[in-house]
């Protein structure tokens, strides 16, 4: 059995997010975040597998608020895993600021 290694380290971070899919906004909360994607729980868990979404992070510091294009890579028990698309410099900076406050895990 081969063990798959992750490209980006995950950080335990709880932040409110809004997942935008088609004409609907779903609320949720991050459970972990990396530069490659995030695990989200809440209403966002109803977004179908394979969907193109935009994730808006509702951070307490306005400079960190960002909207990121992503794809739903898995759905399970009311949670979704999203993989980020190409990150612009502003989005990558905002994610790095969030990760500084998180706990690796």
C-alpha positions, 0 to 999 in steps of 0.5 A: 500500500502506498502512502500519499503525501500531501503537497501542502501542510494543513493547519487547524483553523476555524473560520467562517466561510461562504461557499458560492455555488451557482446562485446560492451562498452556503455558510460553513466553517473551515476545519483545516486549511492549506495553500492547496485547499480546505476542509469545510463543514456546515451548509456548504456540505450540500454542494455537489462533488465536482462543483466549481465554487468560490470560497469567501473567507470571513476573517476578522481582519478585512485585509485577509478577507478573500474570495478564492476559486476552488473545486469540490474534490470530496463530499462526506457527512456534511463536509466538503474538501475543496481544492484551490485553483490558481491563486493570485498574489493577493489570495496567496498572501491572505492564505499565508496570513491565515496559516501563520495563526493556525496549528499544524495538524 
